Amino acid sequence: MGRDRSEDPAEGLYSICYVNGFQTQPGELDTWPDDLVLQSGGEPLFDPDWPDEALLDTSTDDRRERIAEIVGPWIEGCAESGFDAVEFDNLDSYTRSDGALTLDDNLALAALLVDVAHDSGLAAGQKNAAEDAPLLRERAGFDFAVVEECSVYQECGAFTDVYGDAVIDIEYSDELPRSFAEMCADDEAPGSMVLRDRDLVTPGHEEYVFETCS
């Protein structure tokens, strides 16, 4: 069960704490020092798909250390709250940086954050970023992956080749190219695949969807 770091873990379930380690959370831009937010033309550079999330500047050792000093207590807070693991989102922010950031920059920060997670007794999960999975596992030390729509995008094998059974995949009911049963039966399907509604509404809502592979 995955939940935001601001929430409590699910009781009685293996709980994964969501941390947006490479971009600002919506509404939190003003809490970040200006020089830790990537700038373009004197303005923060935002994720085009999430225009309320600005990219963090991972380009130097100093900035990465200072980002880790801010994010580190969030990770420790996940452990204190009782989570079992933490997942780090937007590891691929460098692809949206107009060339200002590199994969090596983000790998270096990821390694710092994974170290904090392990020191706090948490497993560390890679969120998405299929093309970088081998290096994220090898150089940053991730333990598992949490992915979205790997079956839809035909990239499940990119994760299972690296993490084996330690892959959690979420597919969404509004964009299925084939039946969920067929997706579950695919040879490259991760060991844990869940079908959910896009908005992740709660049980009782008319659009609620929750299904797992049998």
Phi and psi in degrees as a GROMACS rama.xvg file:
@    title "Ramachandran Plot"
@    xaxis  label "Phi"
@    yaxis  label "Psi"
@TYPE xy
-103.186  133.916  GLY-2
-141.084  153.839  ARG-3
-62.9125  153.459  ASP-4
-61.4008  -19.1642  ARG-5
-81.8389  -7.21059  SER-6
-107.849  169.337  GLU-7
-86.9585  151.742  ASP-8
-66.2817  157.205  PRO-9
-73.4997  130.717  ALA-10
-69.4887  130.501  GLU-11
80.2129  3.72215  GLY-12
-123.51  154.498  LEU-13
-67.8622  117.396  TYR-14
-113.549  133.337  SER-15
-113.426  128.3  ILE-16
-92.4086  123.825  CYS-17
-84.8229  126.511  TYR-18
-130.256  124.013  VAL-19
-87.8458  88.7859  ASN-20
-88.0577  -7.82047  GLY-21
-124.408  -4.12406  PHE-22
-140.87  159.704  GLN-23
-74.9417  147.44  THR-24
-75.3817  151.075  GLN-25
-52.4077  131.073  PRO-26
82.8258  -0.577635  GLY-27
-112.458  7.56546  GLU-28
-56.5436  -41.3128  LEU-29
-68.2878  -12.5701  ASP-30
-86.3284  -6.79794  THR-31
-100.442  138.947  TRP-32
-57.8619  140.456  PRO-33
-56.3848  -37.7035  ASP-34
-77.4771  -5.18888  ASP-35
-96.353  -2.95663  LEU-36
-103.581  126.224  VAL-37
-62.3316  132.008  LEU-38
-108.757  146.736  GLN-39
-139.371  114.323  SER-40
64.3402  30.4053  GLY-41
81.6457  5.77651  GLY-42
-125.764  152.972  GLU-43
-58.3928  142.252  PRO-44
-93.5123  120.313  LEU-45
-101.157  153.732  PHE-46
-68.3005  123.287  ASP-47
-62.7838  -26.6021  PRO-48
-86.7671  -20.3871  ASP-49
-133.156  78.4495  TRP-50
-66.6046  -3.22395  PRO-51
-102.175  12.7036  ASP-52
-120.129  117.431  GLU-53
-93.0107  146.597  ALA-54
-74.2567  139.712  LEU-55
-84.7765  148.366  LEU-56
-89.5208  102.449  ASP-57
-98.8404  19.0642  THR-58
-79.4946  -14.4722  SER-59
-133.038  159.071  THR-60
-57.7099  -44.0248  ASP-61
-61.6587  -45.9518  ASP-62
-66.6356  -39.6025  ARG-63
-63.3019  -42.2842  ARG-64
-62.0549  -40.6947  GLU-65
-72.0673  -35.2294  ARG-66
-62.457  -44.7923  ILE-67
-62.7069  -32.5299  ALA-68
-66.8649  -26.4481  GLU-69
-85.7672  -46.0506  ILE-70
-75.227  -30.9993  VAL-71
-51.6055  -49.4091  GLY-72
-62.6855  -27.9831  PRO-73
-63.6465  -43.9325  TRP-74
-63.6756  -45.3531  ILE-75
-61.6327  -35.3155  GLU-76
-65.3406  -34.618  GLY-77
-60.7697  -43.5275  CYS-78
-65.2254  -43.3803  ALA-79
-63.9042  -30.2816  GLU-80
-77.2357  -14.8222  SER-81
107.04  10.0528  GLY-82
-68.504  155.647  PHE-83
-95.2018  -24.9267  ASP-84
-153.149  169.81  ALA-85
-133.856  141.729  VAL-86
-116.125  136.303  GLU-87
-107.149  122.913  PHE-88
-97.5843  159.73  ASP-89
64.7161  34.8216  ASN-90
-60.4721  -22.355  LEU-91
-96.9294  22.3309  ASP-92
-57.7669  -25.723  SER-93
-61.0319  -26.483  TYR-94
-72.0556  -12.7795  THR-95
-110.595  14.3566  ARG-96
-98.0124  7.97517  SER-97
56.3937  33.8627  ASP-98
84.9846  1.08856  GLY-99
-76.2775  -26.5345  ALA-100
-119.401  159.146  LEU-101
-124.9  165.191  THR-102
-58.2849  -41.2985  LEU-103
-59.9577  -38.1846  ASP-104
-58.5704  -48.6829  ASP-105
-71.8839  -33.0668  ASN-106
-62.305  -39.9667  LEU-107
-64.6269  -42.5005  ALA-108
-68.1445  -41.5498  LEU-109
-57.0461  -41.2079  ALA-110
-61.6851  -39.7562  ALA-111
-62.6917  -43.9796  LEU-112
-70.7695  -37.7884  LEU-113
-63.7297  -39.0378  VAL-114
-60.0256  -42.1485  ASP-115
-62.8298  -42.8558  VAL-116
-60.5781  -48.1775  ALA-117
-64.4664  -40.2296  HIS-118
-64.1993  -24.3768  ASP-119
-91.6556  2.15269  SER-120
83.5367  18.5768  GLY-121
-107.771  143.372  LEU-122
-73.8165  150.557  ALA-123
-114.807  126.007  ALA-124
-111.231  136.998  GLY-125
-81.0492  131.213  GLN-126
-103.566  117.253  LYS-127
56.4945  -145.879  ASN-128
59.2631  56.2778  ALA-129
-55.8559  -43.517  ALA-130
-66.0189  -19.0254  GLU-131
-103.855  3.717  ASP-132
-54.3623  -46.9294  ALA-133
-58.7049  -43.7699  PRO-134
-73.5307  -34.802  LEU-135
-65.1281  -37.3558  LEU-136
-69.1439  -47.7344  ARG-137
-73.7124  -45.3704  GLU-138
-98.1436  -25.3385  ARG-139
-103.107  -20.2733  ALA-140
86.4824  25.4027  GLY-141
-64.3159  149.934  PHE-142
-99.7824  -28.1302  ASP-143
-156.937  177.857  PHE-144
-132.063  141.363  ALA-145
-114.734  120.308  VAL-146
-129.871  157.878  VAL-147
-120.705  127.484  GLU-148
57.7555  37.1021  GLU-149
-66.6256  -27.2382  CYS-150
-72.1831  -43.1697  SER-151
-58.5472  -43.9765  VAL-152
-91.2736  5.03304  TYR-153
55.0153  48.6234  GLN-154
-131.116  16.1449  GLU-155
-59.8643  -38.8742  CYS-156
-61.2364  -28.9797  GLY-157
-63.3968  -29.0135  ALA-158
-90.0038  -45.5162  PHE-159
-68.3811  -28.3059  THR-160
-63.3625  -27.3887  ASP-161
-95.7114  -42.9354  VAL-162
-109.729  -2.01236  TYR-163
60.6454  -127.354  GLY-164
-77.5871  -8.23857  ASP-165
-86.7582  54.54  ALA-166
-131.191  127.943  VAL-167
-112.32  118.974  ILE-168
-114.396  134.028  ASP-169
-112.958  120.639  ILE-170
-105.384  152.883  GLU-171
-114.142  138.464  TYR-172
-68.2294  -16.7248  SER-173
-87.9846  -6.31694  ASP-174
-139.4  55.6869  GLU-175
-97.5362  121.272  LEU-176
-77.6433  -13.5995  PRO-177
-156.448  176.307  ARG-178
-65.4162  153.716  SER-179
-63.7275  -35.1022  PHE-180
-61.3847  -40.3305  ALA-181
-66.4735  -38.0038  GLU-182
-64.5464  -41.0492  MET-183
-63.7642  -33.4179  CYS-184
-80.9545  -7.99343  ALA-185
-62.8802  140.167  ASP-186
-60.0068  -27.6191  ASP-187
-94.8309  3.46869  GLU-188
-63.07  133.542  ALA-189
-62.439  159.892  PRO-190
-63.5843  -26.2678  GLY-191
-123.81  108.04  SER-192
-128.689  132.387  MET-193
-126.142  140.208  VAL-194
-104.246  124.932  LEU-195
-132.252  162.118  ARG-196
-76.0304  150.539  ASP-197
-59.5202  -36.8478  ARG-198
-89.1704  0.244767  ASP-199
52.156  48.4489  LEU-200
-72.761  167.55  VAL-201
-88.4148  159.649  THR-202
-55.1446  142.282  PRO-203
101.463  -24.8888  GLY-204
-73.4719  143.173  HIS-205
-63.8109  -21.8599  GLU-206
-100.493  7.3807  GLU-207
-65.8252  129.796  TYR-208
-133.457  130.045  VAL-209
-149.801  117.718  PHE-210
-148.108  143.174  GLU-211
-120.867  162.355  THR-212
-69.5835  135.146  CYS-213
